[in-house]
Structure formats: structure tokens, C-alpha cells
Amino acid sequence: MMGYGTKILELGLIEANKIGLKEVLVTCDDDNHASRRIIEKLGGVFIKSMNDDSSKTVLQYRIKTT
């Protein structure tokens, strides 16, 4: 069974591919474990972590659309 978050990201990747993007940058807060699992499940490759203006740590991932 696929959850809503997984389906939304999956459909977004399909649309990104349709407009010619070969990969996309996706971010999530480091304490958002559900989003991290979804991103990684759909092929997200961790790039780096960084702090935003509110001192939260944000994780960057790259996902291929093909």
C-alpha cells in the first residue's frame, strides 16, 4: 500500500520528467522521519544538511526523474 506522501512525490517526479528535468532537489527537516523515508524510498540520494534561518537542520536530497 502506498501512502499519500509517496504518491504525491511520485506524481511530482513524473511531472518534472515531462517538462524535461532529469533530476530534482528535495528538502525536508531532519526530524521529519516520514518525509525522509519517502524521499529515500523513491531514490533520493543525500547531498548535505544545512541550517535554515530558524536554526532547524534541513536535509537536501537529489532524485532522478527517470
C-alpha positions in Angstrom: 0.0 0.0 0.0 1.3 3.5 -0.9 0.6 6.5 1.3 -0.4 9.9 0.1 3.1 11.4 0.6 4.7 8.7 -1.5 2.1 9.1 -4.2 2.4 12.9 -4.3 6.2 12.8 -4.7 5.9 10.1 -7.3 3.5 12.1 -9.3 5.7 15.2 -8.9 8.7 13.3 -10.3 6.6 12.2 -13.3 5.6 15.8 -14.0 9.2 17.1 -13.6 10.3 14.5 -16.1 7.6 15.6 -18.5 8.9 19.1 -18.5 12.5 17.9 -19.2 14.0 17.8 -15.7 16.3 14.9 -15.3 16.7 15.3 -11.5 15.2 17.5 -8.8 16.3 18.8 -5.4 14.1 17.8 -2.5 14.4 19.0 1.1 12.9 18.1 4.4 13.6 18.9 8.1 16.0 16.4 9.7 13.4 15.4 12.3 10.7 14.6 9.7 11.3 10.9 9.6 8.3 10.1 7.4 9.4 12.5 4.7 13.0 11.1 4.9 11.7 7.6 4.4 9.5 8.7 1.4 12.4 10.6 -0.3 14.8 7.7 0.2 12.2 5.1 -0.9 11.8 7.0 -4.2 15.6 7.0 -4.8 16.6 10.2 -3.0 20.4 10.5 -2.6 21.5 12.5 0.4 23.5 15.6 -0.6 24.0 17.7 2.5 22.4 19.1 5.7 22.3 22.8 6.5 20.7 25.1 9.0 17.9 27.4 7.9 17.1 30.8 9.4 15.1 29.3 12.2 18.1 27.1 13.3 16.4 23.9 12.1 18.5 21.4 10.2 17.3 20.8 6.7 18.4 17.8 4.6 18.9 18.0 0.8 18.4 15.1 -1.5 18.7 14.6 -5.2 16.2 12.4 -7.0 16.4 11.4 -10.7 13.1 11.7 -12.5 13.7 8.8 -14.9 
